[in-house]
Every structure is written in structure tokens, then in C-alpha cells.
Amino acid sequence: MNTTALGKSELQVSRLGVGAMTWGDPAGLARLNPAKLAYGSAHGFAEERQAVEVSLAAGVTLFDTAAMYSAGASERRLGELARDKPVVLATKFPPNPLSRAEHLPQALDASLARLGRRSVDLYQHHFPSRRIPIPQLMELMADAVEAGKVRAVGVSNYSAEQMRMAHAMLARRGIPLASNQVEYSLLHRQPEVNGVLEACRELGITLIAYQPLASGALSGKYGPGVRPSGLRRWLPYFRGNGLQALVPVVRLLREIGEPYGKSPAQVALRWLIEHEWVLPIPGANAVIRRQA
Ligand SMILES: NC(=O)c1ccc[n+]([C@@H]2O[C@H](COP(=O)([O-])OP(=O)(O)OC[C@H]3O[C@@H](n4cnc5c(N)ncnc54)[C@H](OP(=O)(O)O)[C@@H]3O)[C@@H](O)[C@H]2O)c1
């Protein structure tokens, strides 16, 4: 697995990451979080440990989580599994939708405690909100970098305009904006037309592609008559015309991959990796390991 710098930061990452959104064992109401409801119940510690080991053995070192995933349970699990391993940890602020920018220092310390680390490799702003002004947040991000608690700064779900603002604010402090994590897959091509991919290329910012397999729709497992379990089955990809529309896409992915012994999912991920500035983070689970 090749490595590359994340944007113009000093952080070296693999060209493919792993999304740990559904990992960990949440308690209480956190069990009802949208990701768990969408994808089904927890994989469990042993499976997630194996996913980390298999990934590292294949040279995949970047793992993505967020303070908001299962109210911190995903961070806690990833921290536990990554201990003493060469794992590059990416997490996100804020811990809940009501947080304000000034909560960042406290939230960062809480994430570090859950991850069991002195610094976060990549600290990302999860999504823009009126409660969190970008200039104020980027000043706090820069403070965290200077304090040695954050190695690289990223954003997520930012428009091209918001990215440019964050980039400019950080540049004043001599810090690069390393990444913007947005939805991007063969079935979701918005970054190509909304200016985000172009701004990434122009400014040297990595586009971290989330849901790179369109929530599993590009895996080849689903089609008319075969829908996933969990609330995910109600996504447009997995019902009515959406399922029908998957048929030619998956057929083509198979045709492309078969001569090389590659699965539709591998071809779909490779298509993203072929873009110089794009780094996909598929969500891993046990089924993937069995196929690997
Ligand atoms: N920043 C944000 O706002 C945001 C939002 C959403 C997600 N994310 C990040 O993106 C990551 C990935 O997103 P996601 O899990 O929702 O979508 P995804 O990666 O597009 O889809 C995950 C699903 O794809 C299937 N899959 C994955 N690898 C496969 C392989 N090698 N072969 C066959 N099937 C494979 C599995 O489906 P089955 O379960 O059907 O086997 C898995 O559950 C998350 O973990 C999170 O870190 C970020």
C-alpha cells in the first residue's frame, strides 16, 4: 500500500483508510444512534480487533472516527485497538450538535482521553453549523496544533467556499488545511460539480471520500430482491428504481474487475484512489474480511 502526505501537512497516510463509525459498544440511548440503526448491531471487540490487524498487515494505517459516533464509544474502541500500533487516528469535533466553537479545547481533551493518546493525528470539524463560526474554530484548531495536541487539521462536509475560508484562516497561522471529508463515490459525484474537488486540487487539500461504496450498494451484494438489513435498506440505493439502477453499475464493475480477480467493491475504491487528491475510507465489517 502506497503512502502519501495528507494534503500539504506532514502527516503520512495510506491511500486508503478505514471508517470506524459503527465500531464500539455504546450504552444507553447511544445504542439508538443513526449509524448503528442503519448498519445493524455491533461487530464486537474481536471482529474489530481483527479488522485493525488485517488492515495494518495490508498497509492501511488511517482510521476514521468521531466524538459523535455512538457518543464516544467508537473513539474508545479505536483507541483501545490502536494502542502501541502504527495507526494514524482521525477524529472529529463536535461531540454533539449543540456544541459551540469554544467547547473545542474541552472536547479535544475528552477525545484524547477516549483515544488514549497525547495527540490526535487528524482533527476534523465534522460539519459546518451556525453555532460554530469557521474563523473562530480555525483559531482554536491552530491553538491546538501549537499546543501539540493536534498534528493536522481537517474539515468535513464543507462547501468549496467554506473550505477556502478555513484554508485562509489557518494559513495566517502557517498551518495547512489537510483535508475535507465529504461523500464521494461512483454513485454520488457531487464533489465533481459543486467545486469541492476542484478546490482540493487547487489548494492541495486531500478529499477524504466517505461512503465510498455508497453504503455498500457498490459491493455487488445487493440488487432487486436482495436488500440489506437495518434502516440502510430505506436509502434510495436500496429500494425501487434505486435497486434496479444498481444492476448495470455492478455488472460493469464485475466486468472490469474479473480479469484481475478483483471484486466490484475493489474496483469502486480503485476508481476513487486513481484521483490524486482522493482518499476513500470504506466502513469495514466481518463480511469484508471473509472476502479478503
Ligand atoms: N463525515 C461524515 O459526515 C461521515 C458520514 C458518514 C460516514 N463517514 C465515514 O465514512 C466511513 C464509511 O462510510 P459507510 O460505512 O457509511 O459507507 P461505505 O463505506 O460506503 O459502506 C460500508 C459498507 O460497504 C460494504 N463494504 C465495505 N467494504 C467492502 C468490501 N471490501 N467488500 C464488500 N463490501 C464492502 C459493507 O456492506 P455490508 O454491511 O452490506 O456488508 C459495509 O457495511 C464511516 O465509517 C465514517 O468514518 C463520515
Ligand as a Chemical Component Dictionary entry (heavy atoms), coordinates in Angstrom:
data_LIG
# 
_chem_comp.id                   LIG 
_chem_comp.type                 NON-POLYMER 
_chem_comp.pdbx_formal_charge   0 
_chem_comp.three_letter_code    LIG 
# 
loop_
_chem_comp_atom.comp_id 
_chem_comp_atom.atom_id 
_chem_comp_atom.alt_atom_id 
_chem_comp_atom.type_symbol 
_chem_comp_atom.charge 
_chem_comp_atom.model_Cartn_x 
_chem_comp_atom.model_Cartn_y 
_chem_comp_atom.model_Cartn_z 
_chem_comp_atom.pdbx_ordinal 
LIG N1  N1  N 0  -18.014 12.915 7.839 1  
LIG C1  C1  C 0  -19.236 12.451 7.764 2  
LIG O1  O1  O 0  -20.234 13.184 7.891 3  
LIG C2  C2  C 0  -19.432 10.979 7.533 4  
LIG C3  C3  C 0  -20.710 10.453 7.226 5  
LIG C4  C4  C 0  -20.826 9.074  7.005 6  
LIG C5  C5  C 0  -19.698 8.253  7.067 7  
LIG N2  N2  N 1  -18.476 8.810  7.362 8  
LIG C6  C6  C 0  -17.247 7.981  7.429 9  
LIG O2  O2  O 0  -17.194 7.135  6.291 10 
LIG C7  C7  C 0  -16.994 5.784  6.705 11 
LIG C8  C8  C 0  -17.596 4.833  5.703 12 
LIG O3  O3  O 0  -18.972 5.116  5.481 13 
LIG P1  P1  P 0  -20.101 3.997  5.466 14 
LIG O4  O4  O 0  -19.626 2.818  6.225 15 
LIG O5  O5  O -1 -21.359 4.649  5.878 16 
LIG O6  O6  O 0  -20.268 3.676  3.915 17 
LIG P2  P2  P 0  -19.454 2.746  2.869 18 
LIG O7  O7  O 0  -18.035 2.651  3.249 19 
LIG O8  O8  O 0  -19.803 3.284  1.534 20 
LIG O9  O9  O 0  -20.205 1.350  3.011 21 
LIG C9  C9  C 0  -19.888 0.425  4.023 22 
LIG C10 C10 C 0  -20.451 -0.920 3.606 23 
LIG O10 O10 O 0  -19.859 -1.331 2.390 24 
LIG C11 C11 C 0  -19.681 -2.726 2.414 25 
LIG N3  N3  N 0  -18.247 -2.971 2.209 26 
LIG C12 C12 C 0  -17.216 -2.266 2.718 27 
LIG N4  N4  N 0  -16.051 -2.758 2.259 28 
LIG C13 C13 C 0  -16.355 -3.798 1.444 29 
LIG C14 C14 C 0  -15.568 -4.728 0.699 30 
LIG N5  N5  N 0  -14.228 -4.650 0.645 31 
LIG N6  N6  N 0  -16.214 -5.695 0.018 32 
LIG C15 C15 C 0  -17.558 -5.773 0.057 33 
LIG N7  N7  N 0  -18.356 -4.925 0.741 34 
LIG C16 C16 C 0  -17.749 -3.947 1.411 35 
LIG C17 C17 C 0  -20.225 -3.231 3.735 36 
LIG O11 O11 O 0  -21.590 -3.538 3.459 37 
LIG P3  P3  P 0  -22.372 -4.753 4.172 38 
LIG O12 O12 O 0  -22.572 -4.301 5.590 39 
LIG O13 O13 O 0  -23.631 -4.833 3.388 40 
LIG O14 O14 O 0  -21.522 -5.970 4.067 41 
LIG C18 C18 C 0  -20.157 -2.023 4.608 42 
LIG O15 O15 O 0  -21.100 -2.037 5.645 43 
LIG C19 C19 C 0  -17.633 5.743  8.117 44 
LIG O16 O16 O 0  -17.156 4.675  8.908 45 
LIG C20 C20 C 0  -17.207 7.080  8.664 46 
LIG O17 O17 O 0  -15.883 7.001  9.169 47 
LIG C21 C21 C 0  -18.341 10.136 7.578 48 
# 
loop_
_chem_comp_bond.comp_id 
_chem_comp_bond.atom_id_1 
_chem_comp_bond.atom_id_2 
_chem_comp_bond.value_order 
_chem_comp_bond.pdbx_ordinal 
LIG N1  C1  SING 1  
LIG C1  O1  DOUB 2  
LIG C1  C2  SING 3  
LIG C2  C3  SING 4  
LIG C2  C21 DOUB 5  
LIG C3  C4  DOUB 6  
LIG C4  C5  SING 7  
LIG C5  N2  DOUB 8  
LIG N2  C6  SING 9  
LIG N2  C21 SING 10 
LIG C6  O2  SING 11 
LIG C6  C20 SING 12 
LIG O2  C7  SING 13 
LIG C7  C8  SING 14 
LIG C7  C19 SING 15 
LIG C8  O3  SING 16 
LIG O3  P1  SING 17 
LIG P1  O4  DOUB 18 
LIG P1  O5  SING 19 
LIG P1  O6  SING 20 
LIG O6  P2  SING 21 
LIG P2  O7  DOUB 22 
LIG P2  O8  SING 23 
LIG P2  O9  SING 24 
LIG O9  C9  SING 25 
LIG C9  C10 SING 26 
LIG C10 O10 SING 27 
LIG C10 C18 SING 28 
LIG O10 C11 SING 29 
LIG C11 N3  SING 30 
LIG C11 C17 SING 31 
LIG N3  C12 SING 32 
LIG N3  C16 SING 33 
LIG C12 N4  DOUB 34 
LIG N4  C13 SING 35 
LIG C13 C14 SING 36 
LIG C13 C16 DOUB 37 
LIG C14 N5  SING 38 
LIG C14 N6  DOUB 39 
LIG N6  C15 SING 40 
LIG C15 N7  DOUB 41 
LIG N7  C16 SING 42 
LIG C17 O11 SING 43 
LIG C17 C18 SING 44 
LIG O11 P3  SING 45 
LIG P3  O12 DOUB 46 
LIG P3  O13 SING 47 
LIG P3  O14 SING 48 
LIG C18 O15 SING 49 
LIG C19 O16 SING 50 
LIG C19 C20 SING 51 
LIG C20 O17 SING 52 
# 
